[in-house]
Amino acid sequence: MPRTLEGQITMEKTPSYFVTKEAPRRIYNMSRDTKLIVVVRNPVTRAISDYTQTLSKNPTIPSFQDLAFKNISTGLIDTSWSAVRIGIYAKHLDNWLQYFPLSKFLFVSGERLVSDPAGEMGRVQDFLGLKRVVTDKHFYFNQTKGFPCLKKPEGSSKPRCLGKSKGRPHPKIEGQVVQRLQEFYRPFNMKFYQMTGQDFGWD
């Protein structure tokens, strides 16, 4: 990490920290004062999105349901598939709470980030002890992408939006597959709500 002067905040992000077993210990050893922001979304939608991204890079992979189930007839979910495993948030948070207290975390709702980006960004700024500079005037809804983008900063020629890999349409997944996954995640979601003191409304 770069040196951080008084009055500065250094930020770093990667989607794999939260689910990597060794990450909490390593970060704790680097700095136990680190504030942690975790963006979560409905784990079923997250798994389908994960699959969609992989499919775009490798169109020959098996179907979503073939990867999600160990046995389709019994409905047994394959938790060794990373797209499924990542969404078991309670398990990952358990690992982090061995090193950091809950007060060091801010859990951001991926759904509210789309429906109310300024509101969620307000929570982020408050958590980091920053003045609320980013407000609703900084966002516009991009119809093509289906989510909010940043308006162009002064002196820049175009608005800032997430890249081509974001906002692509998901493949059609059978209703019973989605329902079975929802049932699988429900107890983990409930535990996650209890652990964080936040109901994300995924059920």
N, C-alpha and C positions, 0 to 999 in steps of 0.2 A: 504494500500500500504506500502511496506517496506520503511524505511528511505533511501533517495537517497543522496549520498555524492556528493561534488563538482566534476564535470567531469564524473559523472555517469548518465545513462538514465535508468529509470524504465519503463518497458513496460508491458502491460496487454491487453488481447484480449478476445472478445466474440462476436459471431454473433448477439446477441440480443440487444446490446447497441443502435445501430443505429435506431432500430425500436421501442424501448421502450420509451414511452412518458415522463416518469419521469427522464430518464437518463441524458439529457443535464443539467437540473437544478442541479441534484445531483453532477455531475462531476464539473460543474461551481463552486458550493459551496465548493468542495474539493480543486480545483486548477484551476483558470481561465487561467493559463499559459499552461495547457495541450495541447499537439499537438495531432490532431486526424487524423488517417489514416483509410479511408473507401475503402474497396475492393468491387467493383461492377461488375456485368456481365450482359449480355443481360437478362432482366427480364423474358422473355419467357423460355429461357434455364434454368434460375435459378428456376422457378416454377416447371419445369419438373424434374429437379435434386432433388428438395425438395420432390416432390411426390415419386420419385424413392427410396429415402432414407427411407421414411415412409413405402412404400410398402415392402421393404426388412425386416422391423421389424414386419409388420402386413399385410400378403398377402391377407387378406379378406376385405380390404378397397374397397370402390367403385372405379370405373374407374376414370381416370384423368378428362375426360370431364364431368362426373357426378358431380365431386367436383368443377370444374372450372366455370360451368354455373349454374345460377339460373334457366334459361329457355333456353334450347338448341335450340328450334325452333325460338325464337326471338334473340338468341345470347347474351342474357344478362349475363354479367360476375358477378360471386359471389365474391365481394370484401371482404366479411367477412371471406373467406378461407385464412388462413395465407400465404399459398404458393403463392397466387395471391397478397395479400396486401403488403407483404414485398417488392415486386418489384416496388412499386409506390414510387421511390426514392425521387422525388421532394417534396412529402408530408412530408416525414421523415426529409429531409434536412431543410425544412421550420421551423420545430420544433427546430432543432439545431441552426439555425441562429438567433433565439430569444436570444440566450445566447453567442454564439461564432461567431467572424467574419470569413469570408471565408478564410482569411490568415492563420487561425489555422488548416485548413483542407488540406489533400492530398488525392485525389481520384485516386485510383489505378485500372486500367482496368484488370479485371479477364481474358479477352481474351489475352491481351498483356503479362500478367504474364505467359501464356502458350507459346505464340509465341516468346517472347523476355524477359525471366525471368531476365536476367542480366540488361537489360535496365530499366525495372520497378524497380528493386532493387536499381539501381543507383539513380533513382528519390527519392526513400524512404530514402536512406542514405544522399542525399543532403538536403532533407526536415528536417531531424533530426540533420543536422549539423555534420554528421559523415564523416570520411575519407572513400573514396570508397574502401572498402576491398573486398566485395563480387562482383565478376566479372563473365564473361561467363565461365571461367575455373572451376567454382564451380558447374556447372550444366551439366547433360546429359539427353537426351530424353529417357524416358522409354516407349518402344513400347507397352508393355502389358497394362500399365495404360493409355497411351495416353497423358501424360503430362511430363514436366521436373521434375527431382528429383535432390537432392543434391548428389554430389560425396562424397565418404567416406572421412571423415576427417582423417588426419594423426593419426596413432595409433588406428584407429577404423577398425573393420573387414568388415563392410558392408556399402553400400550407404544408405542414409537417404531418405525415400520416404513416402508420406502420406499413412495412414493406409488403411485397406481393404475396409472401407466404401467410399473411394474416388476412382473415376475412373470406377465405375461400369456402365455397359451399360444401357442406358435409354430404357424404353418401347416404342413401336411404337405408336406415337400419330397421329391421322388423320390430313392431311394437312389443312383442313378447320378450325380445332380447333386451330392449331398453327397460321393460318392467322388471325382468329378473335382475338386471344390474342395480336398479333402484332399490330392490329388496335387499340385495347383497350389501349395498353401501349404507342402508338406513341405520343399523346399530352403530356403525363407525361414525356416521354423521352426528348422531345423537350424543355420542361420547365427545366428539369434537366440540359441539355446541356447549356442553357442560364444562369442558376444559377451558374454553376461551371466554365463556360467559356471553357468547354471541350466537343468535339464531340466524343462520344464513338463508333459511327458507327453501331448502332444496327438496323438501318432502311434500 
